Amino acid sequence: MANRTENLKAIPGVVSLHESERIAEWQRLRYGMFIHWGLYSEIGGVWNGEPVTKGYNEQIQMWANISEEDYLEVANKFTAEQFDAAEICKLARDAGMKYIVITTKHHDGFSMFNTATTDYNIVEKTPYGKDPLQLLAEECRNHGLKFGIYFSLVDWHQGHEFDGNNCNSIPESMEPIIEGQLRELLTNYGPIAEVWFDMSAPTLEQSQKFASLVHELQPEAMINSRIWNNGGDFRTLGDNEIPSVPLDGAWQTPASIYHSTWGYRSWQKREDLEGKTKELVQSLVSILARGGNYLLNIGPRGDGSIVEFEAEVLRGIGSWIQRHPAFAEELAATYFDQHDWGEVLADQGSLYLCVTNWPEDGKLILSGLANNVTEVVEDGSSAPLTYNAKGTELIIDLPELAADEVLPVFRVSFEGELHVIPKNTVSETDGVWKVQPDNLYTGSGYADEGHYFTMKKTQVRLTSYLAVKEAGYVFVQLEVEADPNRKYKVVVGETEHVVSGAELSVSPIGPFTVHADEIIPMTITLAEPAHVGDDLRIDFSSAAVIRK
């Protein structure tokens, strides 16, 4: 056994789930299936015999300038004879997914469910004549999957003009239709885990009204942030976005197998099954390692059948999960610093090192682990690997070849609760800890001003770590520029003080109690954020933590 005893008590290493159990329960879903299916799937990316290469296929009515009269002709051919809700749910389970979200109505305004608000729906306007949402919701329950709904706030049938940015405002006359359809969706299909709004540019009042309706009818349902105006229960990132750093709060990345479309295209290139599977496994792991959920799309054909290539990709991801069954459970993100070789996740007593970039010298170095290590193996194997603990570094001798060609995983067993020593921890010199910008760990979020193209990354937390050897009292002297009208919370260890932005740099803040032989966080956040992504509006120059 390697001795990893450190002189200082390190910080807890696991990123906790949200304090709200409702939100934490959604975070535990982790990985789900998105389904884009509608009349556009019947068109398949071809109009008047020519491929439509501009834009996503689910918006082909706009990009090919198809009249509603011609679009209804497509509905007359929409037989959906191959739609099989049980097959879709089985594929989701085979892929290791835990929930499904399906398009109930995209920007075309054609409802893919039975609605009394308009006859412009799959039951009344197509030969299929059934409600696929009813079938899918039932099969999700049968297969132990949670069920969610996508709902576009853009509706060309109800009067929105074609807008390449899909940032249409919502006229008051359209609100009763939206509310009526939401009421149907939220009362006719059993428990709803997630309501995935999309696009448009609602007012703050409209965003709040639609969110209130969801919470009234489905109190446990999670609402995504594309209800806009910084509403919702979790932040939806940009399409296929993988953040470079962990984000604070609950969030999700929506992902498509081909980044150029979500709805089915008959002419889409489908090649390199192995490469695509590897790419998406790496994306899944990167999202989970940063604390997010991953919603991966399929685009069935107009007849309802699943594209074979997409099914094989999903089964390939599922096979990888079966080889690494911990990934089917509740692995947690960690507070390790980023490593060039890949990602780190954890459960009780084990780390999972996912190697996306194989070290040329055959040595994998994990920095910052404070626990005693008892064993290192390649996941799925019982053969131990040689390793060495050197300071805060764990150095693993990798095998010549990885057993898993899709994404190798190495499991590190350790004693006790996970604890981590951050790389940029600041030491005390002559009674002062000098914190520079390079010592900071930034908590990031997102905010918007009412539509997709106003979404921006924000800074919601500043944290530095102090190596404290002797107990006592400290004060914090900040050199920052901050919004003078906002209140900020400064926390050192277990003590907090709230001051205005005008006071942050005027005089030392404190006192704060610090304990001996610990690494203690110093954190600055807003005392009263307007929403989870509310920006600090701080320009940080330096800080001095002074012992008194």
N, C-alpha and C positions, 0 to 999 in steps of 0.2 A: 504493500500500500504506500502510495506517495504521500508525504507529509505536506499538506497545503495550509497549515496553520499560519495565520497572519497576525501581526501585532495589533491591528485595528479591526473592530467589528465593521464588516462591510455592509453595504445597503442591500435590502431585499432585492432579489434578482428577477422576479416574475412581475410582469405588467398585469395588474388586476383588471378584472372585468368592471363594467360600469356599476356604480353603487345602486342604481335602480335595477331591481330584479327583472322587470319587464324588458329593459334594454339588454341586460346581461343574458337573458334567455335567447334573445335574437342573436347576440354575438356568438353564442354557442352553436348556432346553425352553421356558421363559418363558410359553407360552400354550397351553392345552389345552381339550379338550371334556369336560365332565361329562355323564353320561347317567343320568337317573333313570327306570327302566322296571321295572314289575312288575305284579302283579294289580291294584294300585290304579290303574294306567293304564287298565285295562279299565273300572273303575268310573267314572273320568273326573270325579270330584267330585260325582256325583249318587247318592243312595241313596233307595230307595223313592219315586222320582220327584221328589225335592226336592234342590236344590243344598245341599251341605254347605259352609258358608262359614267354619267355624271351623278353624283350623290348616292345615298343609300337606296337600296331597292324598295324598302318599305315606304319611301317617299316618291316612288316612280310616277305617281299621278301628277305631282308637281313638276318633276324634272322632264317628263315627256309631254307636259301640258295636255293631259288627258281630260276630256270633258266628263262631267258626271254621267251624262247619257252613255258614253262609251264605257265608262267604268262599271256601270250597271250591267252592260252586256257581259262583262267578265263575271259578274255575280251569277248570271244565268248559266254559266258553265262550271260553277264551283260545286262540284259533287262531293268532294272530301271523302271519297269512298275508302281511302286508306287510313283515315284518322283513327288511331287506336290509343286511347288514354292509358290503358293498362301497359301497353308497350313503351310509351313515353316514360311512365313512372318506373318501370323495370329498368330502363336505360339509366334513369337518374340514380337509382339505387346501385346499379352496376358501376356507375362512375364515382360512387362514394358521396353523392350529394344528399342533402338533408331537406331541401325545399325546392319548390318550383314557383316561378313567377311567369305569367303568360299575358300577352297583349290582349286586353279586352276591347280596346279601341285605340287605333293609332291616329295619326294626323288626318288620315282620309275621312275620319268620322264614321266609318262603317263599323257598327257594333258587332263583335264576335260573340254575342250572348243574346238571350231573349230579353228584350226591353219593350216597355210600353211607351217609352218617350218618343220613339220614331220607328217607322217601318223599314228604315235603312239599316237592316240587321240580317244576320246570317239565317235566322229562323224564317223570316218572311220573304227574303229576296234571293235565296239560293235553293237549288234542288236538294241540297243536304238537309235543310229544314229542321235541324236539331240544335240543341244548345251544347256546344263542346265544353263550355266552362263547367256545366253541371256534371258532365261525365268525368272531366279531369279532377274537379274538386273531390268527387267521390272516390276516384282511384288513388288520389294522394292520401286520403284517409286510410284506404285499404292497405297501402304500401308503407304507412308510417312516415309519410312526408308532410311537411307543412306546405300550405297553399297561399300564394300571393298573387296580386293583380297589378298589371301595368295599366295606366289610364292617362291618355294624352289630353292635355288642356288646350291643345290646338285642335280645331275641328273644322275642316274645309266644308263639310256638308252643312254645318250650321251657320256658315257665313264668313269664316276667316278667309282672307285672301291668301294666295300662295306667297310665302315669304321665305327666301332661301335660308334665312337665319332662324325661322320658326319662333320669332319673338313677338307674335301678335298679342295685342292687349285683348282682354276679355270684356266684351260689351255687356252691360247689365242684362240685356235681353237673352244672353246665352246662359246666364247663371242658373235659371230653373232647370234647363236640360242637364247641365253638369250635376246639379244637386240631385235631380231625379235619378240619373243613371248611377251615381254613387250610392244612393239609398238602395237601389236594386242590387248592386254588386255586393253591398255590405250586409244585406239581409237574406239573400237567396242562396248563398253558397257555403254556409257553415262558417267555421272559424277562419279568419283571414290573418295570416302572420305578417304580411307586408303589403302596403299600398305604395306603388311606385309611380308617382306623378312624373310628367315629362313636359318640358318646353313651355311655350307661351310666356307672357309677361304680366302676371296678375298683379293687382294692387295688394298692398299689405292687408287690407280688410278682406279681400277675396281669399288670399292665402290662409288667413286665420279662420275664415268661415268654412272653407273646405276641410281644414284640419280638424276643426271642432266637430264637424259632422262625422268624420272617421272615428274620432275618439268617443263620440256619443254612441255610435252603433257597434263599433268593434274596439272596446277599450284596450285590448291587448295588442292590437295591430300596431306595427311600426310604420311610420310615415317617412319617406325619403325627403331630402332637402330640395328636390326639384319642385316642391310646392312653392318654393322661392321665398324671398324676403326673410331669409335666415330662419325659416320655420322647419318643421320636421324633427324627427327623433334621431336621424343619422344622416351624415353627409354622403351624398353620392358624388364620387370623383368624376373627372372627365372620362370619356369612353376609353377603355383600355389603359388607364393611367395607373402606373405603379409609383407611389411616392418614394423619393430618395431617402426619406427618414421616417421613423414612426410618427403617427399623428395622435394627438390627444382626442379623446372622445370616440364615439361609435361611428364607423364609416364603412363604405363598401365601394369596390371597383366593379363596374359592369364591363364585361369583356366579350368580344366576339372572336370566333375562330379565324375569320378573315377580317382584317380591320377595315376593309372597304365597304362592308355591308353587314346588316343584321338579318334582313329578310332574304329569302331564297333567290338565287340567281342561277339560271340553267347553265350559263357560260362561265361561271366562276372557276378559276383554276384550283384544282384540288390535288395536291401532290406532296410528296415527302411526308408520308404518314408518321414515320419515326421522328423526323425533325419537328413536326408540328406538335406531336405529343410531348416531346421533351421541352419545347418552348412553353407550353401551357402548364406543365407540371412545375417548371421553374417560376412561372408567374403566380401560380397558386401558392407555392411555398413562400415567395417574397411577400405576398399580401398577408398571409397568416403570420409571418415573422414580424411584420410591422403592426399587427393587431387589428387587421381589417377582415371583412367578409369578401368573398369572391363569387360573383354571379356570372356564370359562363353561358353564352347563348348558343342555341341551335335554331336553324331556320328551315322548318319542314317545307316540302313542296306543297303546291296548291291542293293536291289530292290528300294531303295529310301525312304522307309517308315521310320518314326520317331519311335524310341524305346519308348514304352508307358511310362515306368518308367521315362525316361528323360523328356518327355512332361509333366508328372504330377509334376515333381520337378519344372520345369519352371513355370507352372501355379500356383504352390504353392508360388513361389517367387512373381509372379504377383499379387496374392491375397493379400499377405502381403503389397505390394506397394499400392494396391487399398485401404486397410485399413488405410494407412498412405500416403495420396496423395501428401504431400509435397516432398516425395522422388522421385516422378515422375517429379518434377521440378528441378530448379537449386539450390539445397542446397549447401552451401559452407563449406569447411574445415575451421577450426578455429585455433587460436593461444593459446587455453587453453593447460595447461600441461596435460600429460596423466593421466587418472584416472583408477584405478583398476576395477571399476564397469562397464566400457564400453566406448562408443564413444560419441562425441559431433559434431553435425552439426548445421548450422545456415541459416536462411533467414532473410528478412527484418522484424525485430521486434520479432523474435522467435528463441529459441534454441530447438533442438531436442536431448534429452538425451536417448541413446539406451543402455539398461541395459543387458549386456551379463553375468554379475556375480551379482546376487541379493544380496545386503548387508544383512548379518545375523541379524543385529539389526533393519532392516526395515527403516534405514535412509540413504538417498542418499545425499552425500555431493559433491557439485560442488565448486571447489576452483578457485578464480581469477576473478569472474564476477564483473565488476565495475558499471554496470547499475542498475537502480531501477527496480525491478521486480513488475509486476502488477497482474500476475496470473500464477498458475501452475496447469496443468491438465494432466491426462493420455490421450495421443493422441487418438482421436476418441471418447472421452467423453467430456461432458460439466461440469461434477462434479468437483469443485475445490478441490485441495489437500492443506493440511496445510503445510506451509513452514515458515522458519525463516532465516533472514539475520544476520550473525554474523561476523563482520569484512569483509573480502573478501570471506567468505564462504556462500553459499546458502545451507541450510539444508532442505531437503524435507522428509516429512513423507509419506512413500510408503504405498499403500493399502496392505492388507494381501495377496491377490492374484492378479497377473497381468491379465488384460483383454486379452492380446495377448500372447499366449503360444509360438509362434515362436520367437519373439523378442519384448519385451515391449519397448514402446517409451513414454517419458514424455515430454510435450511441456511447455516451460517456456517463457512467454510473458514478454517483457521488453520495457522500454522507450528509444528512441533515437537510434543512431548508436551503434553497439556493440563495447564495449571496454573491454580490459582484462588486469589484473595485473599479470604478470608472477611470478610464485612462487619464482624463484631465483633472483629476482630483488635486486640489491646491493644498500645499503644506504651509504650516505656520513658520514665519521667520521674525524673530524679535517681537513676538506678541501680535503679529499682523498677518492676515491671509490676504494676499493681493490677487484679486480676481480680474483677469483681462478677458476681452471678448472670446479669445481662443479657448478659455476655460468653460465657456457656457454650453449648456445643452438646451436647445430651443424646443419648446413644445409648439407644434404647428397645428393650425386649423384652416378652415376655409370660411369665407363670407361672400355674400352676393348682394346686389342692389336691385334684385327683382327679375333677373333672367340669366340665361346660361352664359352669355358673353360678358357679364359683370363679375363672374365668379373669380375670386383671387385667393391665393394662399395668405394666411395671416400668422402672426406671432402671438400666441396666447399664454405662453409661460417661458420664463427664464430661470434656469436652474444651474447652480454650480455646487460642487461637493468639496467639503472642507475636512481635512484630516486633523482631528482633534485628539491630542494626547493627554491634556490635563483639563479637568472640569473647571467651570467658572462662568463668568458672564462676559458677553461680547456686545459691541455696538456695530452697526453697519453704516458706513459712509459711502454713499452712491455718487458717482459722477454720471448723470444721465440727463437727457432732455425728455420730458414727459408731458402729457396733456395736463395742464394745471387744474382742469375742472373735473378730473376723474379721481376716483379713490383706488388706491393700490394696496394689496395685501403682501407684506413681506414676512416670510416665515423662515426661521432658522431652527432646525431641530423640531421641537414640539412647541415653540413659542412663536406667536404671531403678533404683528402690529399693523394697523391700518392707517395709512397717511394719504394726504392728497398729493396729486402730481406736483403741485407747487412746493410741497414740503420735502419731496423725495431727496433732493440734493442740498437742501439748506443746512441741515444739521444731522449729526449721527442719529440713527434710529435704533431704539432698544430700550431696556436691555433684553438680551436673549440668553437663556440658559443653555449651556452646552455640557455634555457628559464626556467623561474621559474615555480614551481608547476607542473612538468611534469615527466613522466617516459620516458626516452630517450634511444633509442638503440645505442649501439656501435657495429659496424660491421666491420669485416675484410674479404675481398674477393680478388681474383686476379683482377688486373686492366685490363689485356688483356688475358682472358682465351682462350685457343686454342679451347675449345668446352665446352658445358654446364656442363659436368662432370669432367672437369679438376681439379685435386687434388691440394689443397693449398700447400701441402708439408710444413706444419708448425707443429712444436712440441711446444705446448703452455704450459708455466709454470705458468705465472701470468701476471697481468697488474695492473698498478696504474693510475687512472685518477685523475689528480692533478689540483686543482683550482688555478688560478693565479690572 
